[in-house]
Amino acid sequence: MQITHSVPSLEAMLQFGQRLGRSLKGGEIFELVGDVGTGKTTFVKGLAKGLDVTDVVQSPTFTISRVYEARNGLSLLHYDFYRLSEPGIMRDELAESLQESTAVIALEWDQTVHDLLPQVRTLRLEFSYAGEEKRQVLLTIPTELEYMASSIEEQ
């Protein structure tokens, strides 16, 4: 299933992520694709809010990964492979994390590890500019994650 979602502002991107975050059960993978500044990390901040993460969510561009404790024993794992031409040991860490049923994983710049992602649990979000603050997000949702579709357009 593919859905195009229009996001008019930074605040709307946070709310969009939060709505999806509320629907998560664990085991979901978000493949976040888009240029720098299109809203990927802002979206993850919203996901975290929807997962009841209380820590301040920061971009993992320089640390490569960050882990946040969430509601009901879930955790949010946020990876950013932007600075890595070769993922090295981080590939092994990600492979291990993908096996965790209580982990929600958000990946930015995942080209070097894309082959690890299971198609059945990976929701692909393609972020693009649509104006100064406005963004378009094309979501490709596998059948197993279609329960999230109702959260996308909710206001």
C-alpha positions in Angstrom: 0.0 0.0 0.0 1.3 3.5 -0.8 0.0 6.7 0.7 1.2 10.3 0.0 0.9 12.5 3.1 1.3 16.3 2.9 2.9 17.9 6.0 2.5 21.7 6.1 4.9 22.5 9.0 7.5 21.4 11.5 4.8 21.0 14.1 2.7 18.9 11.7 5.6 16.6 11.1 6.0 16.1 14.9 2.2 15.4 15.2 2.4 13.0 12.2 5.2 11.0 13.9 3.4 11.0 17.2 0.2 9.6 15.6 2.1 6.7 14.1 4.1 6.2 17.3 0.8 5.7 19.3 -0.1 2.8 17.0 3.2 0.9 17.4 3.4 -2.6 19.0 7.1 -3.3 18.6 9.1 -4.9 15.8 8.3 -2.1 13.3 11.1 -0.7 11.1 11.0 2.8 9.6 13.3 3.4 6.6 13.6 7.1 6.4 14.7 8.4 3.0 15.2 12.0 1.9 17.7 14.9 1.6 19.1 16.7 4.6 16.5 18.9 6.2 13.4 17.1 4.9 12.1 16.2 8.3 13.4 12.7 9.1 14.7 13.4 12.6 11.7 15.6 13.3 9.5 12.7 12.4 11.5 10.4 14.8 11.0 13.0 17.6 7.3 12.6 17.0 7.5 8.8 16.9 9.2 9.1 20.3 6.5 11.3 21.7 3.9 8.8 20.5 5.9 6.0 22.2 5.9 8.0 25.5 9.7 8.4 25.4 10.6 11.0 28.1 14.3 11.6 27.0 15.2 14.4 24.6 15.5 12.9 21.2 18.6 14.0 19.3 19.9 13.3 15.8 22.4 10.3 15.9 24.4 11.7 13.0 27.6 11.8 15.0 26.9 9.0 17.4 25.4 6.7 14.7 22.8 5.2 17.0 20.7 6.2 20.0 18.4 4.1 22.2 15.3 5.4 24.0 13.1 3.6 26.5 9.5 3.7 25.6 6.1 2.6 26.9 5.2 -1.0 27.7 8.7 -2.3 27.6 9.3 -1.0 24.1 12.4 0.8 22.9 13.1 3.2 20.1 16.4 2.6 18.3 17.4 5.5 16.0 20.2 4.9 13.5 21.9 7.4 11.2 24.4 5.9 8.7 25.1 9.3 7.0 28.8 9.4 7.9 29.5 5.8 7.2 30.6 4.5 3.8 31.1 1.1 5.4 29.0 0.3 8.4 31.5 -2.1 10.0 30.4 -3.3 13.5 27.2 -1.2 13.3 25.9 -3.6 10.7 26.1 -6.4 13.3 24.5 -4.2 15.9 21.6 -3.4 13.6 21.2 -7.1 12.5 20.9 -8.0 16.2 18.4 -5.1 16.9 16.2 -6.2 14.0 15.6 -9.5 15.9 14.2 -7.7 18.9 10.4 -7.9 19.0 10.2 -5.0 21.5 12.3 -2.6 19.4 11.0 0.1 17.1 13.8 1.0 14.6 14.1 4.2 12.7 16.9 4.3 10.1 18.3 7.3 8.3 20.8 7.0 5.4 20.5 3.2 5.4 22.0 2.5 1.9 24.9 0.5 3.3 22.7 -1.8 5.4 19.5 -1.8 3.3 19.9 -5.5 2.5 19.4 -6.4 6.2 15.9 -4.9 6.3 13.0 -7.4 6.3 10.4 -6.4 3.8 7.5 -7.6 5.9 8.1 -5.2 8.8 9.7 -2.2 7.1 7.7 0.9 6.4 9.5 3.1 3.9 9.0 6.9 4.2 10.3 9.1 1.4 10.5 12.7 2.5 10.7 15.5 0.0 10.5 19.3 -0.1 7.1 20.8 -1.1 7.7 24.4 -0.1 9.6 26.4 2.5 8.2 24.4 5.5 5.9 22.0 3.7 7.0 18.4 3.0 5.5 15.4 1.1 6.0 12.0 2.6 5.4 8.9 0.4 4.8 5.9 2.6 5.2 2.4 1.3 3.4 0.2 3.9 3.7 -3.6 3.8 0.6 -5.6 4.4 1.8 -6.6 7.9 1.9 -2.9 9.0 -1.3 -1.7 7.4 -2.8 -1.2 10.9 -0.8 2.0 11.0 -2.6 3.4 7.9 -5.5 4.8 9.9 -3.0 6.9 12.0 -1.6 8.7 9.0 -4.5 11.0 8.1 -5.9 11.4 11.6 -5.9 15.0 12.8 
